[in-house]
Amino acid sequence: MEPETKLKQIEAEIRPWLPLMGRLADEVMDQEVSRYPIFVVHPATIELGLPLVEKGEDSRWSIHVSTLEEFVGRQIVLADKVDEFREVYKDPSFYFCLFVLSDLGAQFIFLPRGVH
């Protein structure tokens, strides 16, 4: 399967949770937890972020909510790359930042919030 096709499939599969993800992203920012919410989308068991949706009957994907600060703390984003990350990070009022772990590897994807 082509990488772009695979990513479209993942987007379609997490679509039911986009409204909940939007509320949670807003809450992370409104409560000043972080200006950089990141949703970790994965098919495995990992300890990163807080669970939002767990893989099961309803989904092949688990979704956790995390932040840039946690990614730096865990050295997923290196401290000397934070400024570069912030430059490419899209406004979370309009985009979800997804960190997708799949058979394609680990990828950051910015999904427009208007896609429902």
C-alpha distances in whole Angstrom, upper triangle without the diagonal:
4,6,8,7,6,10,11,10,12,15,15,16,18,20,23,24,24,28,29,27,29,32,32,31,34,36,35,36,39,40,40,38,35,35,31,29,26,24,22,19,18,17,20,24,25,28,27,29,30,28,28,25,25,22,23,24,23,20,17,18,21,22,25,27,29,30,30,33,32,29,32,34,31,30,27,28,31,34,35,31,32,34,31,28,31,31,27,27,27,30,29,31,29,25,24,23,20,20,16,16,12,11,10,14,16,16,19,18,21,20,23,25,26,23,24
4,6,5,6,9,10,11,12,14,15,17,19,20,23,24,24,28,29,26,28,31,31,30,33,35,34,34,38,39,38,36,34,33,29,28,25,23,21,19,18,18,21,25,25,28,27,29,30,29,28,26,26,23,25,26,25,21,19,19,22,23,25,27,28,29,29,32,31,28,30,33,30,29,26,26,29,32,32,29,30,31,28,26,28,28,24,25,25,28,27,29,27,23,22,21,19,18,16,16,13,11,10,13,15,15,17,16,18,18,21,24,24,21,23
4,5,5,6,9,10,11,12,14,15,17,18,22,22,21,25,26,24,25,29,28,26,29,32,30,31,34,36,35,33,30,29,26,24,21,19,18,16,16,16,19,22,23,25,24,25,27,26,25,24,24,22,24,25,23,20,18,17,20,20,22,24,24,25,25,28,27,24,27,29,27,26,22,23,26,29,29,25,26,27,24,22,25,24,21,21,21,24,24,26,24,20,19,18,15,15,12,13,10,10,7,10,12,11,13,12,15,15,18,21,22,19,21
4,5,5,6,9,10,11,12,14,16,17,20,21,20,23,25,22,23,27,27,25,28,30,29,30,33,35,34,32,30,28,25,24,20,19,18,16,17,18,21,24,24,27,25,26,27,26,25,23,24,22,24,25,23,20,18,18,20,20,22,23,24,25,25,28,28,25,27,30,28,27,23,24,27,29,30,26,26,27,24,22,24,23,20,20,20,22,22,24,21,18,17,17,15,15,13,14,13,13,10,13,14,12,13,11,13,13,16,19,19,16,19
4,5,5,6,9,10,11,12,15,15,19,20,19,23,24,22,24,27,27,26,29,31,30,31,34,36,35,34,31,30,27,25,22,20,19,16,17,17,21,24,25,27,26,27,28,26,25,23,23,21,23,23,21,18,16,16,20,20,23,24,26,27,27,31,30,27,30,32,30,29,26,26,29,32,33,29,29,30,27,25,27,27,23,23,22,25,24,26,23,20,19,19,16,17,14,15,13,13,11,15,16,14,16,14,16,15,17,19,20,16,18
4,5,5,6,9,10,11,13,14,17,18,18,22,23,21,23,26,25,24,28,30,29,30,33,34,34,32,30,29,25,23,20,18,16,13,13,13,17,20,21,24,23,24,25,23,22,20,20,18,20,20,19,15,13,13,16,17,20,22,23,25,25,28,27,24,27,30,27,27,23,24,27,30,31,28,28,29,26,24,26,26,22,22,22,24,23,25,23,19,18,17,14,14,11,12,9,9,8,12,13,12,14,12,15,14,17,19,20,17,18
4,5,5,6,9,10,11,12,16,16,15,19,20,18,19,23,22,21,24,26,25,26,29,31,30,28,26,25,22,20,17,15,14,11,12,13,17,20,20,23,21,21,23,21,20,18,19,17,20,21,19,15,14,13,15,15,18,19,20,22,22,25,24,22,25,27,25,25,21,22,25,28,28,25,25,26,23,21,23,23,19,18,18,21,20,21,19,16,14,14,11,12,9,11,9,11,9,11,12,10,11,9,11,10,14,16,17,14,15
4,5,5,6,9,10,11,14,15,14,18,19,18,19,22,22,21,24,27,26,27,30,31,31,30,28,26,23,21,19,16,16,13,15,16,19,22,23,25,23,23,24,23,21,19,20,18,20,21,18,15,14,14,17,16,19,20,22,24,24,28,27,25,28,30,28,28,24,25,28,31,31,28,27,28,26,23,25,24,21,20,19,21,20,21,18,16,14,15,13,14,12,14,13,14,13,15,15,13,14,11,12,10,13,15,15,12,13
4,5,5,6,9,10,13,14,14,18,19,18,20,23,23,22,25,27,27,28,31,32,32,31,29,28,25,22,19,17,16,13,13,13,17,20,21,24,23,23,24,21,20,17,18,16,17,17,15,12,11,11,15,15,19,20,22,24,25,29,27,25,29,31,28,29,25,26,29,32,33,30,29,31,28,25,27,27,24,23,22,24,22,23,21,18,16,17,14,15,12,14,12,13,13,15,16,15,16,13,15,13,15,17,17,13,14
4,5,5,6,9,11,12,12,16,17,15,17,20,20,19,22,24,23,25,28,29,29,27,25,25,22,19,16,13,12,9,10,11,14,17,18,20,19,19,20,18,16,14,15,13,15,16,14,10,9,8,11,11,15,17,19,21,22,25,24,22,25,27,25,25,22,23,26,29,30,27,27,28,26,23,24,25,22,20,20,21,19,21,19,16,14,14,11,12,9,11,9,12,12,13,13,12,13,11,13,11,14,15,16,13,13
4,5,5,6,10,10,10,13,15,13,14,18,18,17,20,22,22,23,25,27,27,26,24,23,20,18,15,12,13,10,12,13,17,20,20,22,20,20,20,18,16,14,16,15,17,18,15,12,12,11,13,12,15,16,18,20,21,25,24,22,25,27,26,26,22,23,27,29,30,27,26,27,25,22,23,24,20,18,17,19,17,18,16,13,11,12,10,12,10,13,12,15,14,16,15,13,13,10,11,8,11,11,12,9,10
4,6,5,8,10,10,13,15,14,16,19,19,19,22,24,24,25,27,29,30,28,27,26,23,21,18,15,16,13,14,15,19,21,22,24,23,22,22,20,17,15,16,15,16,16,13,11,12,11,14,14,17,19,21,23,25,28,27,25,29,31,29,30,26,27,30,33,34,31,30,31,29,26,27,27,24,22,20,22,20,20,18,16,14,16,13,16,13,16,15,17,17,19,18,17,17,14,14,11,13,13,13,10,9
4,6,7,9,10,13,14,14,16,18,18,19,22,23,23,25,27,29,29,28,26,26,23,20,18,14,14,11,12,12,16,18,19,22,21,20,20,17,15,12,13,11,13,12,10,7,8,8,11,11,15,17,20,22,24,27,26,24,28,29,28,28,25,26,30,32,34,31,30,31,30,26,27,28,25,23,22,23,21,22,20,17,15,16,13,15,13,14,13,16,16,18,18,17,17,15,16,13,15,15,16,12,11
4,6,6,7,10,11,10,12,15,15,15,18,19,20,21,24,25,26,24,23,23,20,17,14,11,11,9,11,12,15,17,18,20,18,17,17,14,12,10,11,11,13,13,10,8,9,8,9,8,12,14,17,19,21,24,23,22,25,27,25,26,23,24,28,30,32,28,27,29,27,24,25,26,23,20,19,20,17,18,17,14,12,13,11,13,11,13,14,17,17,18,17,16,15,13,14,11,13,12,14,11,10
4,5,5,8,10,10,11,14,15,15,17,19,20,21,23,25,26,25,24,23,21,18,16,13,14,12,14,16,19,21,21,23,21,20,19,17,14,12,14,14,16,16,12,11,12,11,13,12,15,16,19,21,23,26,25,24,28,29,28,29,26,26,30,32,34,30,29,30,29,25,25,26,23,21,19,19,17,17,15,14,12,14,13,15,14,17,17,20,20,21,20,18,17,14,14,11,11,10,11,8,6
4,6,7,8,10,11,13,14,16,17,19,20,22,23,24,26,25,24,24,22,19,18,14,16,14,16,16,19,21,22,23,22,20,18,16,12,11,13,13,14,14,10,10,13,12,13,12,15,16,19,22,24,27,26,25,29,30,29,31,27,28,32,34,36,33,31,32,31,28,28,29,26,23,22,22,19,19,17,16,14,16,15,18,17,19,19,22,23,23,22,21,20,18,17,14,14,12,13,11,8
4,6,5,6,9,10,11,12,14,15,16,18,20,21,23,21,21,21,19,15,14,11,13,11,14,15,18,19,19,20,18,16,15,13,9,8,11,12,14,14,11,10,13,11,11,9,11,12,16,18,21,23,22,22,26,27,26,27,25,25,29,31,33,30,28,30,29,25,25,27,24,21,20,19,16,16,16,14,12,14,13,15,15,17,18,22,22,22,21,19,18,16,16,13,14,11,13,11,9
4,5,5,6,9,10,10,12,14,15,16,18,20,21,20,19,19,17,14,13,11,13,12,15,17,20,21,21,21,19,17,16,14,11,11,14,16,17,18,14,13,15,13,13,11,12,12,15,17,20,22,22,22,25,26,26,27,24,24,28,29,31,28,26,27,26,23,23,24,21,18,17,16,13,13,12,11,9,12,11,15,15,18,19,22,22,22,20,18,17,14,13,10,10,8,9,8,7
4,5,5,6,9,10,11,12,14,16,16,18,20,20,19,19,18,15,15,13,16,15,19,20,23,23,23,23,21,19,17,16,12,13,16,18,19,20,16,16,18,16,16,13,14,14,17,18,21,24,23,24,27,28,28,29,27,27,30,31,33,30,28,29,29,25,24,26,23,20,18,17,13,13,13,12,11,14,14,18,18,21,23,26,26,26,24,22,20,17,16,13,12,9,10,10,8
4,5,5,6,9,10,11,12,14,15,16,18,17,18,18,17,13,14,12,14,14,17,19,21,21,21,21,19,16,14,12,9,10,14,16,17,18,15,15,17,15,14,11,12,11,14,16,20,22,21,22,25,26,25,27,25,25,29,30,32,30,27,28,28,25,24,26,24,21,19,18,14,14,14,14,12,14,14,17,18,20,22,26,26,25,23,22,20,18,17,14,14,11,13,13,11
4,6,5,6,9,10,10,12,14,15,17,15,15,15,13,10,10,8,11,12,15,17,19,19,19,19,16,13,12,11,8,10,13,16,18,19,16,15,17,14,12,9,10,8,11,13,16,18,18,18,22,23,22,24,22,22,25,26,29,26,23,25,25,21,20,22,20,17,16,15,11,11,12,11,8,10,11,13,15,17,20,23,23,22,20,18,16,15,13,11,12,9,12,12,12
4,5,5,6,9,10,11,12,14,15,15,14,14,13,10,11,10,14,15,18,21,23,23,22,22,19,16,15,15,12,14,17,19,22,23,19,18,20,17,16,13,13,11,13,14,17,19,19,20,23,24,24,26,23,23,26,27,29,26,23,24,24,21,20,21,20,16,14,12,9,8,9,9,8,11,12,15,17,20,22,26,25,25,22,20,17,15,13,11,11,7,10,11,11
4,6,5,6,9,10,10,12,14,14,14,14,14,11,13,12,16,17,20,23,24,24,23,22,20,16,15,15,12,14,18,20,22,23,20,20,22,19,17,14,14,11,14,15,18,20,20,21,24,25,25,27,25,25,28,28,31,28,25,26,27,23,22,24,22,19,17,15,11,10,12,12,11,14,15,18,20,23,25,29,28,28,25,23,20,19,17,15,14,11,13,15,14
4,5,5,6,9,10,10,12,11,12,12,12,9,10,10,13,15,18,21,22,21,20,19,16,13,11,12,9,12,16,19,21,23,20,19,21,18,15,12,11,8,10,12,15,16,16,18,20,21,22,24,22,22,25,25,28,26,23,24,25,21,20,23,21,18,17,15,11,11,13,13,11,12,13,16,18,20,23,27,27,26,22,21,19,18,16,15,15,12,15,16,16
4,5,5,6,9,10,11,10,9,9,9,6,8,9,12,14,18,21,22,22,20,19,16,13,12,13,11,14,18,20,23,25,22,20,22,18,16,13,11,8,10,10,12,14,15,16,18,20,20,22,20,19,23,23,25,23,20,21,21,18,16,19,18,14,13,11,7,8,10,10,8,10,11,14,17,20,22,26,25,24,21,19,16,15,13,13,13,11,14,15,16
4,5,5,6,8,10,10,10,10,10,9,12,13,16,18,22,25,26,26,24,22,19,16,15,16,14,17,21,23,26,27,24,23,25,22,20,16,15,12,13,13,15,17,17,19,21,22,23,25,23,22,25,25,27,25,21,22,23,20,18,20,19,16,14,11,8,7,11,11,11,13,15,18,20,23,26,30,29,28,25,23,19,18,16,15,14,12,14,16,17
4,5,5,6,8,8,10,10,12,10,13,13,17,19,22,25,26,25,23,21,18,15,14,15,13,17,20,23,26,27,25,24,26,22,20,16,14,11,12,12,15,16,17,19,21,21,23,24,23,23,26,25,28,26,22,23,25,21,20,22,22,18,17,15,11,11,14,15,13,15,17,19,22,24,27,31,30,29,26,24,21,21,19,18,18,15,18,20,19
4,6,6,6,5,6,8,8,7,10,11,15,17,20,24,24,23,21,19,16,12,12,14,13,17,20,23,25,28,25,24,25,22,19,15,13,9,9,9,12,12,13,15,17,17,19,21,20,19,22,21,24,22,19,20,22,18,17,20,19,16,16,14,10,11,14,14,12,13,15,17,20,22,25,29,28,27,23,22,19,19,17,18,18,15,19,20,21
4,5,5,6,6,5,8,8,11,13,17,20,23,26,27,26,24,22,19,15,15,18,17,20,23,26,29,31,28,27,28,24,22,18,16,12,12,10,12,13,15,16,18,19,21,22,21,20,22,21,23,22,18,19,20,17,15,18,18,14,14,11,9,9,13,13,13,13,16,18,21,24,27,31,30,28,24,23,19,19,17,17,17,15,18,20,21
4,5,8,9,9,11,11,15,17,20,23,26,29,30,29,27,24,21,18,17,19,18,21,25,28,30,32,29,28,30,27,24,21,18,15,15,14,16,16,18,20,21,22,24,25,25,23,26,24,27,25,22,22,24,21,19,21,21,18,17,14,12,11,15,16,16,17,19,21,25,27,30,34,33,32,28,26,23,23,20,20,19,17,20,22,23
4,6,8,10,12,12,15,17,20,23,26,29,29,28,25,23,20,16,16,18,18,21,24,27,30,32,30,29,30,27,24,21,18,14,14,13,15,15,16,19,20,20,22,24,24,23,25,24,26,25,22,23,25,22,20,23,23,20,19,17,14,14,18,18,17,18,20,22,25,27,31,34,34,32,28,27,24,24,22,22,22,20,23,25,25
4,5,7,10,11,14,17,20,23,26,29,29,28,25,23,19,16,16,19,19,23,25,28,31,34,31,30,31,27,25,21,18,15,13,11,13,12,14,17,17,18,20,22,22,20,22,20,23,22,18,19,22,19,17,20,21,17,17,15,13,14,18,18,17,17,20,21,24,27,30,34,33,31,27,26,22,23,21,22,22,20,23,25,26
4,7,9,9,12,14,17,20,23,26,26,24,21,19,16,13,13,16,16,20,23,26,29,31,29,28,28,25,22,18,15,12,10,8,10,9,11,14,15,15,17,19,19,18,20,19,21,20,17,19,21,18,16,20,20,17,17,16,13,15,18,18,16,16,18,18,22,24,27,31,30,28,24,23,20,21,20,21,22,20,23,25,26
4,5,6,10,13,15,19,22,25,25,24,21,19,15,13,14,17,17,20,23,26,29,31,29,27,28,24,21,18,15,11,9,6,8,7,10,12,12,13,16,17,17,15,17,16,19,17,14,15,17,14,12,16,16,13,14,13,11,13,16,15,14,13,15,16,20,22,26,29,28,26,22,21,18,18,17,19,19,18,22,23,24
4,6,10,13,16,19,22,26,27,26,23,21,18,15,16,19,19,22,25,27,30,33,30,28,29,25,23,19,17,13,11,8,8,9,12,13,14,16,18,18,17,15,18,16,18,17,13,13,15,13,10,13,14,10,11,9,8,10,13,13,12,12,15,16,20,22,26,29,28,26,22,20,17,17,15,17,17,16,19,21,23
4,6,10,13,16,19,23,23,23,20,19,15,13,15,17,17,20,22,24,28,30,28,25,25,22,20,16,14,11,9,6,6,8,10,10,12,14,15,16,14,12,15,15,17,14,11,12,13,10,8,12,11,8,9,9,7,10,12,11,10,8,11,12,16,19,22,25,24,22,18,16,13,14,12,14,15,15,18,20,21
4,7,10,13,16,20,21,20,18,16,13,10,11,14,13,16,18,21,24,26,24,22,22,18,16,13,10,7,6,5,7,9,10,10,13,14,15,16,14,14,17,17,19,17,14,16,16,12,12,15,14,10,11,10,7,10,12,10,8,7,9,11,14,17,20,23,22,21,17,15,12,13,12,13,14,13,17,18,19
4,6,10,13,16,17,17,15,14,11,9,11,12,12,14,16,18,22,24,22,19,19,15,14,10,8,6,5,5,7,10,9,9,12,14,14,15,12,12,15,16,19,16,14,16,16,12,12,15,13,10,11,12,9,12,13,10,7,5,6,7,10,13,16,20,19,17,13,12,9,10,10,11,13,13,17,17,18
4,6,10,13,14,15,13,13,10,8,9,10,9,11,13,14,18,20,18,15,15,12,10,6,6,5,6,8,10,13,12,11,15,16,15,16,14,14,18,20,22,19,17,19,19,15,16,18,16,13,13,14,11,14,14,11,7,6,5,6,8,11,14,18,17,16,13,12,10,10,10,11,13,13,16,16,16
4,6,10,11,11,10,10,8,7,9,9,10,10,11,12,16,19,17,14,13,10,8,5,5,6,7,10,11,14,12,11,14,15,14,15,12,14,17,19,22,19,18,20,20,16,17,20,17,15,16,17,15,18,18,14,11,9,6,5,6,8,11,15,15,13,10,10,9,10,12,13,16,16,19,18,19
4,7,9,11,10,12,10,11,12,10,10,9,10,10,14,16,14,11,10,6,6,5,7,9,11,13,15,18,15,14,18,19,17,18,15,16,20,23,25,22,21,23,22,18,20,22,19,17,18,19,16,19,18,15,11,10,7,6,5,6,8,12,13,12,10,10,10,10,12,12,16,16,19,17,17
4,6,8,8,11,10,12,13,11,12,10,9,8,12,15,14,11,8,5,5,7,8,12,13,16,17,19,17,15,19,20,17,18,15,18,21,24,26,23,23,26,24,21,23,25,22,20,21,23,20,23,22,19,15,14,10,8,6,5,6,10,11,10,9,11,12,13,16,16,19,19,22,20,20
4,7,9,12,13,15,15,13,13,11,9,7,10,13,13,9,6,5,6,9,11,15,16,19,21,23,20,19,22,23,20,21,18,21,24,27,29,27,26,29,28,24,27,28,25,24,25,26,24,26,25,22,18,17,14,12,9,7,7,9,12,12,12,14,16,16,19,18,22,22,24,22,22
4,6,10,11,14,14,12,14,12,10,8,11,14,15,12,9,8,7,10,12,15,16,19,21,22,19,18,21,21,18,20,17,20,23,26,29,27,26,30,28,25,27,29,27,25,26,28,25,28,28,24,21,19,16,13,11,9,9,11,14,13,13,15,17,18,21,21,25,25,27,25,25
4,7,9,12,12,10,13,12,9,9,12,15,16,14,12,10,8,10,11,14,15,18,20,21,17,17,20,19,16,19,17,20,23,25,28,26,26,29,29,25,27,30,28,26,27,28,26,28,29,25,21,20,17,14,13,11,12,14,17,15,14,17,19,20,23,23,26,26,29,27,26
4,6,9,10,10,13,13,11,11,15,18,19,16,14,12,9,10,9,12,12,15,17,17,14,13,17,16,13,15,13,17,19,22,25,23,23,26,26,22,24,27,25,23,25,26,24,27,27,24,20,18,15,13,12,10,13,15,17,15,13,16,17,19,21,22,25,25,28,27,27
4,7,8,9,12,13,12,14,17,21,21,18,17,14,11,11,9,11,10,13,15,15,11,12,15,13,11,14,13,16,18,20,24,22,21,25,25,22,23,27,25,23,25,26,23,26,27,24,20,18,16,14,14,13,16,18,20,17,15,17,18,20,22,23,26,25,29,28,28
4,7,8,11,13,13,15,18,22,21,19,18,14,11,10,7,8,7,10,11,12,8,8,12,11,9,12,10,13,16,18,21,19,18,22,22,18,20,23,22,19,21,22,19,23,24,21,17,15,13,11,12,12,15,18,19,16,14,15,15,17,19,20,23,22,26,25,26
4,7,9,12,12,15,18,22,21,18,18,15,11,9,5,5,4,8,10,11,8,9,12,12,11,14,12,14,17,18,22,20,18,21,22,18,19,22,21,18,20,20,17,20,21,19,15,13,12,11,13,14,17,21,21,19,16,16,15,17,18,19,21,20,24,23,24
4,6,9,10,14,17,20,19,17,18,14,11,9,5,5,7,10,13,14,11,13,16,15,14,17,16,18,21,22,25,24,21,24,25,21,22,25,24,20,22,21,18,20,22,19,16,15,14,14,15,16,19,22,23,21,18,19,18,19,20,20,22,20,24,23,23
4,6,7,10,13,16,15,14,14,11,8,6,4,7,9,13,16,17,14,15,19,18,17,20,18,20,23,25,28,26,24,27,27,23,24,27,25,22,23,23,19,21,22,20,16,16,14,14,14,15,17,21,22,21,18,19,18,19,20,19,22,20,23,22,21
4,7,10,12,15,13,12,14,11,8,5,5,7,10,14,17,18,16,17,21,21,20,22,20,22,25,26,29,27,25,28,28,24,24,27,25,22,22,21,18,19,20,18,14,15,13,14,15,16,18,22,23,21,19,19,18,18,18,17,19,17,20,19,18
4,7,9,11,9,8,10,8,5,5,7,9,13,17,20,21,19,19,23,23,22,24,22,23,27,29,31,29,27,30,29,26,26,29,26,23,23,23,20,21,21,19,16,16,14,15,14,15,16,20,21,20,19,19,19,18,19,18,20,18,20,19,17
4,6,9,9,8,9,7,4,6,8,12,15,18,21,23,20,20,24,23,22,24,22,24,27,29,32,30,29,32,31,27,28,31,28,26,26,26,23,24,25,22,18,18,16,16,14,14,15,18,20,20,19,20,20,20,21,20,22,21,23,22,20
4,7,7,5,5,5,5,8,11,14,17,21,23,25,22,22,25,25,23,25,23,25,28,31,33,31,30,33,32,28,30,32,29,27,27,28,24,26,26,23,20,19,16,16,14,13,13,16,18,18,18,19,20,20,21,20,23,22,24,22,20
4,6,5,6,8,8,11,14,18,21,24,27,28,26,25,29,29,27,29,26,29,32,35,37,35,34,37,36,32,33,35,33,30,30,31,27,29,29,26,22,23,20,20,17,17,16,18,21,21,21,22,23,23,25,23,25,24,26,23,22
4,6,8,10,11,14,17,20,24,27,30,32,29,29,32,32,30,32,30,32,35,38,40,38,37,39,38,34,36,38,35,32,32,32,29,30,30,27,24,25,22,22,20,19,19,20,23,24,24,25,26,25,26,24,26,25,26,23,21
4,7,9,10,12,16,18,22,25,28,30,28,27,31,31,29,31,29,31,34,37,39,36,35,37,36,32,33,35,32,30,29,29,26,27,26,24,21,22,19,20,18,19,18,20,22,23,23,23,24,22,23,21,23,21,22,20,17
4,5,7,10,13,16,19,23,25,27,25,25,28,29,27,28,25,27,31,33,36,33,32,34,33,29,30,32,29,27,26,27,24,25,24,22,19,19,16,17,15,15,14,17,19,19,19,20,20,19,20,19,21,20,21,18,17
4,7,10,14,17,20,23,25,27,24,23,27,28,25,27,24,26,29,32,34,31,31,33,32,28,30,32,28,26,26,28,25,26,25,22,19,19,16,16,13,12,11,13,15,16,17,18,19,18,20,19,21,21,23,20,19
4,6,10,13,16,19,21,23,21,20,24,24,22,23,20,22,26,29,31,28,27,30,28,25,26,28,25,23,23,24,21,23,23,19,16,16,12,12,10,10,10,13,14,15,14,15,16,15,17,16,19,19,21,18,17
4,7,10,13,16,19,21,18,18,21,22,19,21,19,21,24,27,29,27,26,28,27,24,25,27,25,22,23,23,20,22,22,19,16,15,12,12,10,10,11,15,16,16,14,15,16,16,18,17,20,19,21,19,18
4,7,10,13,16,18,15,15,19,20,18,20,17,19,23,24,27,24,23,26,25,21,22,24,22,19,19,20,17,19,19,16,12,12,9,10,9,10,13,16,17,16,14,14,14,14,15,14,17,16,19,17,17
4,6,10,13,15,12,13,16,16,15,17,15,17,20,22,25,23,21,24,23,20,20,23,21,18,19,19,16,18,19,16,13,12,10,10,11,12,14,18,19,17,15,15,14,15,16,16,18,17,20,19,19
4,7,10,12,10,11,15,15,14,17,15,16,19,20,23,21,19,21,21,17,18,21,19,16,16,16,13,15,17,14,11,10,9,10,12,14,17,21,21,19,16,15,14,14,14,15,17,15,19,19,19
4,7,8,7,8,11,11,11,13,12,12,16,16,19,18,15,18,19,15,15,19,17,14,16,16,13,16,17,15,12,10,10,10,12,14,18,21,21,19,15,15,13,14,15,16,18,17,21,21,22
4,5,5,6,9,10,11,12,11,11,14,14,17,15,12,15,16,12,12,16,15,12,14,14,12,15,17,14,12,10,11,11,14,16,20,23,22,20,16,15,13,14,14,16,18,17,21,22,23
4,5,5,6,9,10,10,9,8,10,10,13,11,8,11,12,9,9,13,13,10,13,13,12,16,17,15,13,10,11,11,15,16,20,23,22,19,15,14,12,14,14,17,19,19,22,23,25
4,5,5,6,9,10,10,9,10,10,13,12,9,12,14,12,11,15,16,13,16,16,15,18,20,18,16,14,15,14,18,19,23,26,25,22,18,18,15,18,18,20,22,22,26,26,28
4,5,5,6,8,9,9,11,11,15,14,12,15,16,13,14,18,18,15,18,19,17,20,22,19,17,14,14,13,16,17,20,23,23,20,16,17,15,18,18,21,23,22,26,27,28
4,5,5,6,5,5,8,9,13,11,10,13,14,11,13,16,15,13,16,18,16,20,21,18,16,13,12,10,13,14,18,21,20,17,13,13,12,15,16,19,22,22,26,26,27
4,5,5,6,5,6,6,9,9,8,11,13,11,12,15,16,14,18,19,18,22,23,21,18,15,16,14,17,17,21,24,22,19,16,16,14,18,19,22,24,24,28,28,30
4,5,8,8,9,8,12,13,11,15,16,14,16,19,19,18,21,22,21,24,26,23,21,18,18,16,19,19,22,25,24,21,18,18,17,21,22,24,27,27,31,31,32
4,6,8,9,10,13,13,13,17,17,15,17,20,20,18,22,23,22,25,26,23,21,17,17,14,16,16,19,22,21,18,15,16,16,19,21,24,26,27,30,30,31
4,5,5,7,10,10,11,14,15,13,15,18,18,17,21,23,22,26,26,23,21,18,17,14,16,16,19,21,21,17,14,15,15,19,21,23,26,27,31,31,32
4,6,9,12,10,10,14,14,11,14,17,16,15,18,21,20,23,24,21,18,15,14,11,13,12,16,18,17,13,10,11,11,15,17,20,23,24,28,27,29
4,6,8,7,7,10,10,8,11,13,13,12,16,18,18,22,22,19,17,14,14,11,14,15,18,20,19,15,12,12,11,15,16,19,22,23,27,27,29
4,5,5,7,10,10,10,12,14,15,15,19,21,21,25,25,23,21,17,18,15,18,18,21,23,21,18,15,15,14,18,20,23,26,27,30,30,33
4,5,5,9,10,10,12,14,15,15,19,21,21,24,26,23,22,19,19,17,21,21,25,27,25,22,18,18,17,20,21,24,27,28,31,32,34
4,6,7,8,10,12,13,15,16,19,21,22,26,26,24,23,20,21,19,22,23,26,28,26,22,19,19,18,21,22,25,27,29,32,33,35
4,6,5,6,9,10,11,12,16,18,19,23,23,21,20,17,18,16,19,20,23,25,23,20,17,16,14,17,18,22,24,25,29,29,32
4,5,5,6,9,10,10,14,16,16,20,21,19,18,15,16,15,19,20,24,26,24,21,17,16,14,17,17,20,22,23,27,27,30
4,5,5,6,9,10,13,15,16,20,20,19,19,16,18,18,21,23,26,28,26,23,20,18,16,18,17,21,22,24,27,28,31
4,5,5,7,9,12,15,16,20,20,18,18,15,17,16,19,21,24,26,23,21,18,16,13,15,15,19,21,23,26,26,29
4,5,5,6,10,12,13,17,17,15,14,11,13,13,16,18,21,23,21,18,15,13,10,12,12,16,18,20,23,23,26
4,6,5,8,10,11,15,15,14,14,11,14,15,18,21,24,26,24,22,18,16,13,14,13,16,17,18,22,23,26
4,6,8,10,13,16,15,14,15,13,16,16,19,22,25,27,24,22,19,16,13,14,13,16,17,19,22,23,26
4,6,10,12,15,14,12,13,10,13,14,16,19,21,24,21,19,16,13,10,11,10,13,14,17,19,20,23
4,7,8,11,11,9,10,7,11,12,15,18,21,23,21,19,16,13,9,10,8,11,12,14,17,18,21
4,6,9,8,6,8,8,11,13,16,20,22,25,22,21,18,15,11,10,7,9,9,11,14,15,18
4,5,6,6,8,9,13,16,18,22,24,27,25,24,21,18,14,13,9,11,10,10,13,15,18
4,5,5,6,7,11,14,17,20,23,26,24,23,20,17,14,12,9,10,9,8,12,14,16
4,6,8,10,14,17,20,23,26,29,27,27,23,21,17,15,12,11,9,8,10,13,15
4,7,10,13,16,18,22,24,27,25,25,22,19,16,13,9,9,6,5,7,10,13
4,6,9,13,15,18,20,24,22,21,19,15,12,9,6,5,4,5,8,9,12
4,6,10,12,15,18,21,19,19,16,13,10,8,6,5,6,6,10,10,12
4,7,9,13,16,19,17,16,13,10,7,6,5,7,9,10,13,13,15
4,6,9,12,15,14,13,10,8,6,5,6,7,11,11,15,14,15
4,7,10,13,12,10,7,6,5,6,9,11,14,15,18,17,19
4,6,10,9,8,6,5,6,7,10,11,15,16,19,17,19
4,7,7,6,5,7,9,11,14,15,19,20,23,21,22
4,5,5,7,8,11,12,16,16,20,21,24,21,22
4,5,8,11,14,15,19,19,23,24,27,24,25
4,7,8,12,13,16,17,21,23,25,23,24
4,6,10,12,16,18,21,23,26,24,25
4,7,10,13,15,19,21,24,22,24
4,6,10,12,16,18,21,19,21
4,7,10,13,15,18,17,20
4,6,10,12,15,14,16
4,7,9,12,11,14
4,6,9,8,11
4,5,6,9
4,5,8
4,6
4
